Amino acid sequence: MGRRMYRIGYDTHAKGETFEYEHKERYYVNVSLLSLKSLRDYDIGRGGEFYFKVERKWHERRVPDRGEIWLMENQVFTARQDFTLWTEFIELDEGDSKEIELDIELYERDPIKWDKKVFDVKLPIRLGEQTKYLILEDDDKQTKAKIKVSALRTRF
């Protein structure tokens, strides 16, 4: 009778690898500018040049990346499509907090002096809630920004 040959296999799995489903929640956060209106003339007769800075934890973004949004007194800026201020995919483990906070700042650019901060708002966002529409305004209620906040759950 012939001999049987056995080949010894090796464990090729990564350390701690399992084939169980990971219970993670994924969210897509999108903050968009719908309109911006200024009732005040920041530069005498020249209108105002506006830009946003949005920050979360250690990431910061300037919108628009280059240039500014030019507005004269009583003029309204409306975007044809959503003008994205912030977008992010967030992945949470079980038991993590579903609250995040964005810091949204609107600046008026001044070529001679330092840029003037129009408003600074700390916006709390609850992940998984329906889309909200908010109005951000300065202390004098002279400059208003309408934004859309969406933080919906996603499979991706």
GIPEFEN-V985504 format. One line per field, one symbol per residue. ss: DSSP state (H for helix, E for strand, - for the rest). burial: I if it has 9 or more other ideal C-beta (glycine too) atoms within 8 Angstrom, else O. Layout:
# GIPEFEN-V985504
ss=???
burial=???
This chain:
# GIPEFEN-V985504
ss=------------------------EEEEEEEEEEEEEE----E---EEEEEEEEEE--EEEEE-----EEE---EEEEEEEEEEEEEEEEEE------EEEEEEEEEE-------EEEEEEEEEEE-----EEEEEE-----EEEEEEEEEEE---
burial=OOOOOOOOOOOOOOOOOOOOOOOOIIIIIIIIIIIIIIOIIIIOOOIIIIIIIIIIOOOOIOIOOOOOIOIOOOIOIOIOOIIIIIOOIIOIOOOOOOOIIIIIIIIIIIOOOOOIOIIOOOIOIOIIOOOOIIOIIIOOOOIIIIIIIIIIOOOO
